Amino acid sequence: MRICEEIETRLRDAFDPEVLVVEDDSDSHYGHSGWREGGETHFNVTLRAPQFATMSRINRHRAVHAALGPDLVGRIHALALDIRG
């Protein structure tokens, strides 16, 4: 399974979001630190789920990282998160 699909699956399972968009933005980082052939290094995630409404920004980010797990987060160089309730 591709990393993009793993991100989407884990976030859907954890949050049952109203909106979830996962974009592989690796090509725009060609030649930069962390980039590797084949992409799957840099991601943009837009996530809307009701449980985030009462969380602080830092707690939303912590919840997403916990849902992804250290194994998956360790394979990603950059993860841009747009998270709201």
PyMOL commands that place a pseudoatom at each C-alpha (Angstrom):
pseudoatom trace, name=CA, resn=MET, resi=1, chain=A, elem=C, hetatm=0, pos=[0.000, 0.000, 0.000]
pseudoatom trace, name=CA, resn=ARG, resi=2, chain=A, elem=C, hetatm=0, pos=[1.258, 3.471, -0.848]
pseudoatom trace, name=CA, resn=ILE, resi=3, chain=A, elem=C, hetatm=0, pos=[1.976, 5.894, 1.993]
pseudoatom trace, name=CA, resn=CYS, resi=4, chain=A, elem=C, hetatm=0, pos=[-0.747, 8.252, 0.749]
pseudoatom trace, name=CA, resn=GLU, resi=5, chain=A, elem=C, hetatm=0, pos=[-3.289, 5.431, 1.038]
pseudoatom trace, name=CA, resn=GLU, resi=6, chain=A, elem=C, hetatm=0, pos=[-2.009, 4.453, 4.498]
pseudoatom trace, name=CA, resn=ILE, resi=7, chain=A, elem=C, hetatm=0, pos=[-2.411, 8.030, 5.718]
pseudoatom trace, name=CA, resn=GLU, resi=8, chain=A, elem=C, hetatm=0, pos=[-5.955, 8.187, 4.378]
pseudoatom trace, name=CA, resn=THR, resi=9, chain=A, elem=C, hetatm=0, pos=[-6.946, 4.797, 5.831]
pseudoatom trace, name=CA, resn=ARG, resi=10, chain=A, elem=C, hetatm=0, pos=[-5.568, 5.508, 9.295]
pseudoatom trace, name=CA, resn=LEU, resi=11, chain=A, elem=C, hetatm=0, pos=[-7.142, 8.964, 9.483]
pseudoatom trace, name=CA, resn=ARG, resi=12, chain=A, elem=C, hetatm=0, pos=[-10.537, 7.696, 8.265]
pseudoatom trace, name=CA, resn=ASP, resi=13, chain=A, elem=C, hetatm=0, pos=[-10.461, 4.888, 10.832]
pseudoatom trace, name=CA, resn=ALA, resi=14, chain=A, elem=C, hetatm=0, pos=[-9.469, 7.205, 13.685]
pseudoatom trace, name=CA, resn=PHE, resi=15, chain=A, elem=C, hetatm=0, pos=[-11.673, 10.232, 13.011]
pseudoatom trace, name=CA, resn=ASP, resi=16, chain=A, elem=C, hetatm=0, pos=[-14.494, 9.346, 10.582]
pseudoatom trace, name=CA, resn=PRO, resi=17, chain=A, elem=C, hetatm=0, pos=[-13.921, 12.767, 8.972]
pseudoatom trace, name=CA, resn=GLU, resi=18, chain=A, elem=C, hetatm=0, pos=[-16.426, 14.874, 7.088]
pseudoatom trace, name=CA, resn=VAL, resi=19, chain=A, elem=C, hetatm=0, pos=[-13.594, 15.990, 4.791]
pseudoatom trace, name=CA, resn=LEU, resi=20, chain=A, elem=C, hetatm=0, pos=[-10.280, 14.251, 4.162]
pseudoatom trace, name=CA, resn=VAL, resi=21, chain=A, elem=C, hetatm=0, pos=[-7.882, 15.176, 1.384]
pseudoatom trace, name=CA, resn=VAL, resi=22, chain=A, elem=C, hetatm=0, pos=[-4.375, 13.691, 1.291]
pseudoatom trace, name=CA, resn=GLU, resi=23, chain=A, elem=C, hetatm=0, pos=[-2.056, 15.070, -1.402]
pseudoatom trace, name=CA, resn=ASP, resi=24, chain=A, elem=C, hetatm=0, pos=[1.422, 13.810, -2.224]
pseudoatom trace, name=CA, resn=ASP, resi=25, chain=A, elem=C, hetatm=0, pos=[3.357, 17.052, -2.725]
pseudoatom trace, name=CA, resn=SER, resi=26, chain=A, elem=C, hetatm=0, pos=[6.744, 15.367, -3.137]
pseudoatom trace, name=CA, resn=ASP, resi=27, chain=A, elem=C, hetatm=0, pos=[7.323, 16.446, -6.749]
pseudoatom trace, name=CA, resn=SER, resi=28, chain=A, elem=C, hetatm=0, pos=[7.371, 20.114, -5.767]
pseudoatom trace, name=CA, resn=HIS, resi=29, chain=A, elem=C, hetatm=0, pos=[10.275, 19.339, -3.393]
pseudoatom trace, name=CA, resn=TYR, resi=30, chain=A, elem=C, hetatm=0, pos=[12.549, 17.685, -5.979]
pseudoatom trace, name=CA, resn=GLY, resi=31, chain=A, elem=C, hetatm=0, pos=[16.173, 18.067, -4.935]
pseudoatom trace, name=CA, resn=HIS, resi=32, chain=A, elem=C, hetatm=0, pos=[15.339, 19.270, -1.429]
pseudoatom trace, name=CA, resn=SER, resi=33, chain=A, elem=C, hetatm=0, pos=[16.203, 17.534, 1.801]
pseudoatom trace, name=CA, resn=GLY, resi=34, chain=A, elem=C, hetatm=0, pos=[14.190, 14.397, 2.387]
pseudoatom trace, name=CA, resn=TRP, resi=35, chain=A, elem=C, hetatm=0, pos=[13.070, 13.996, -1.226]
pseudoatom trace, name=CA, resn=ARG, resi=36, chain=A, elem=C, hetatm=0, pos=[13.577, 10.572, -2.738]
pseudoatom trace, name=CA, resn=GLU, resi=37, chain=A, elem=C, hetatm=0, pos=[12.921, 8.956, -6.101]
pseudoatom trace, name=CA, resn=GLY, resi=38, chain=A, elem=C, hetatm=0, pos=[9.318, 7.813, -6.401]
pseudoatom trace, name=CA, resn=GLY, resi=39, chain=A, elem=C, hetatm=0, pos=[7.943, 10.528, -4.127]
pseudoatom trace, name=CA, resn=GLU, resi=40, chain=A, elem=C, hetatm=0, pos=[5.917, 9.773, -1.033]
pseudoatom trace, name=CA, resn=THR, resi=41, chain=A, elem=C, hetatm=0, pos=[8.011, 12.056, 1.150]
pseudoatom trace, name=CA, resn=HIS, resi=42, chain=A, elem=C, hetatm=0, pos=[5.994, 15.297, 1.448]
pseudoatom trace, name=CA, resn=PHE, resi=43, chain=A, elem=C, hetatm=0, pos=[2.248, 15.396, 2.112]
pseudoatom trace, name=CA, resn=ASN, resi=44, chain=A, elem=C, hetatm=0, pos=[-0.517, 17.963, 2.559]
pseudoatom trace, name=CA, resn=VAL, resi=45, chain=A, elem=C, hetatm=0, pos=[-3.527, 16.824, 4.602]
pseudoatom trace, name=CA, resn=THR, resi=46, chain=A, elem=C, hetatm=0, pos=[-6.847, 18.637, 4.960]
pseudoatom trace, name=CA, resn=LEU, resi=47, chain=A, elem=C, hetatm=0, pos=[-8.991, 17.093, 7.672]
pseudoatom trace, name=CA, resn=ARG, resi=48, chain=A, elem=C, hetatm=0, pos=[-12.381, 18.135, 9.043]
pseudoatom trace, name=CA, resn=ALA, resi=49, chain=A, elem=C, hetatm=0, pos=[-13.896, 16.150, 11.903]
pseudoatom trace, name=CA, resn=PRO, resi=50, chain=A, elem=C, hetatm=0, pos=[-16.257, 17.209, 14.701]
pseudoatom trace, name=CA, resn=GLN, resi=51, chain=A, elem=C, hetatm=0, pos=[-14.000, 15.997, 17.533]
pseudoatom trace, name=CA, resn=PHE, resi=52, chain=A, elem=C, hetatm=0, pos=[-11.413, 18.639, 16.622]
pseudoatom trace, name=CA, resn=ALA, resi=53, chain=A, elem=C, hetatm=0, pos=[-13.830, 21.493, 17.437]
pseudoatom trace, name=CA, resn=THR, resi=54, chain=A, elem=C, hetatm=0, pos=[-12.930, 21.479, 21.136]
pseudoatom trace, name=CA, resn=MET, resi=55, chain=A, elem=C, hetatm=0, pos=[-9.216, 20.722, 20.739]
pseudoatom trace, name=CA, resn=SER, resi=56, chain=A, elem=C, hetatm=0, pos=[-6.361, 23.186, 20.685]
pseudoatom trace, name=CA, resn=ARG, resi=57, chain=A, elem=C, hetatm=0, pos=[-4.210, 23.311, 17.580]
pseudoatom trace, name=CA, resn=ILE, resi=58, chain=A, elem=C, hetatm=0, pos=[-1.401, 21.378, 19.248]
pseudoatom trace, name=CA, resn=ASN, resi=59, chain=A, elem=C, hetatm=0, pos=[-3.793, 18.687, 20.506]
pseudoatom trace, name=CA, resn=ARG, resi=60, chain=A, elem=C, hetatm=0, pos=[-5.257, 18.278, 17.009]
pseudoatom trace, name=CA, resn=HIS, resi=61, chain=A, elem=C, hetatm=0, pos=[-1.746, 17.739, 15.625]
pseudoatom trace, name=CA, resn=ARG, resi=62, chain=A, elem=C, hetatm=0, pos=[-0.901, 15.303, 18.416]
pseudoatom trace, name=CA, resn=ALA, resi=63, chain=A, elem=C, hetatm=0, pos=[-4.094, 13.333, 17.737]
pseudoatom trace, name=CA, resn=VAL, resi=64, chain=A, elem=C, hetatm=0, pos=[-3.275, 13.055, 14.030]
pseudoatom trace, name=CA, resn=HIS, resi=65, chain=A, elem=C, hetatm=0, pos=[0.296, 11.946, 14.703]
pseudoatom trace, name=CA, resn=ALA, resi=66, chain=A, elem=C, hetatm=0, pos=[-0.951, 9.371, 17.226]
pseudoatom trace, name=CA, resn=ALA, resi=67, chain=A, elem=C, hetatm=0, pos=[-3.485, 8.052, 14.692]
pseudoatom trace, name=CA, resn=LEU, resi=68, chain=A, elem=C, hetatm=0, pos=[-0.800, 7.724, 12.034]
pseudoatom trace, name=CA, resn=GLY, resi=69, chain=A, elem=C, hetatm=0, pos=[1.589, 5.984, 14.418]
pseudoatom trace, name=CA, resn=PRO, resi=70, chain=A, elem=C, hetatm=0, pos=[5.359, 6.249, 14.717]
pseudoatom trace, name=CA, resn=ASP, resi=71, chain=A, elem=C, hetatm=0, pos=[5.972, 3.647, 12.002]
pseudoatom trace, name=CA, resn=LEU, resi=72, chain=A, elem=C, hetatm=0, pos=[4.185, 5.719, 9.356]
pseudoatom trace, name=CA, resn=VAL, resi=73, chain=A, elem=C, hetatm=0, pos=[5.309, 9.130, 10.607]
pseudoatom trace, name=CA, resn=GLY, resi=74, chain=A, elem=C, hetatm=0, pos=[8.902, 7.861, 10.488]
pseudoatom trace, name=CA, resn=ARG, resi=75, chain=A, elem=C, hetatm=0, pos=[8.612, 7.253, 6.730]
pseudoatom trace, name=CA, resn=ILE, resi=76, chain=A, elem=C, hetatm=0, pos=[7.367, 10.782, 5.988]
pseudoatom trace, name=CA, resn=HIS, resi=77, chain=A, elem=C, hetatm=0, pos=[9.758, 13.712, 5.618]
pseudoatom trace, name=CA, resn=ALA, resi=78, chain=A, elem=C, hetatm=0, pos=[7.151, 16.507, 5.756]
pseudoatom trace, name=CA, resn=LEU, resi=79, chain=A, elem=C, hetatm=0, pos=[3.486, 16.554, 6.733]
pseudoatom trace, name=CA, resn=ALA, resi=80, chain=A, elem=C, hetatm=0, pos=[1.507, 19.797, 6.381]
pseudoatom trace, name=CA, resn=LEU, resi=81, chain=A, elem=C, hetatm=0, pos=[-1.752, 19.628, 8.336]
pseudoatom trace, name=CA, resn=ASP, resi=82, chain=A, elem=C, hetatm=0, pos=[-4.887, 21.755, 7.934]
pseudoatom trace, name=CA, resn=ILE, resi=83, chain=A, elem=C, hetatm=0, pos=[-7.130, 20.379, 10.703]
pseudoatom trace, name=CA, resn=ARG, resi=84, chain=A, elem=C, hetatm=0, pos=[-10.421, 21.826, 11.920]
pseudoatom trace, name=CA, resn=GLY, resi=85, chain=A, elem=C, hetatm=0, pos=[-13.588, 20.755, 13.656]
for i in range(1, 85): cmd.bond("trace and resi %d" % i, "trace and resi %d" % (i + 1))
show_as sticks, trace
zoom trace
